[in-house]
């Protein structure tokens, strides 16, 4: 998806991408509050990924929030029906329903979306629909706030990098 970041849902300050932004790691330590009031905390890395605390792995912010959007909008689990718009290096256009970026696609000789992007394909999606559901709080600003008490995290014009 490219390099980007958000502003804290509490203090409106940019969430820097660690280590790329060259800022203190504490400023990149965040809590993502989910619609069911569970949380995911860790270090924000700059491409929508959070390296979770306690060596619990890594999550993608959009892949984590998307099921809440689609379960709310659909009676069945429709998370795998997020449209992706692909343009080949030659300019040929495709629309597919694929959620995960690392799963092989039969239509494209078993290549994943990540592999297609690495080979020069342009990939966009309907993820902008779930942007207002993202609520990220800098760790030092999180005091147990409920999801419904937080405003959506706005996109950061600094992209978590340009300060």
Secondary structure, 3 states (H helix, E strand, C coil): CCCCCEECCCCCCECCCCCCCCCCHHHHEEEEECCCCCEEEEEECCCCEEEEHHHCCEEEHHHHHHHHHHHHHCCCCCHHHCEEEEECCCCCEEEEECCCCCCCCHHHCCCCHHHHHHCCCEEEECHHHCHHHCCEEEHHHCCCCCHHHCCCCCECCCCCCCC
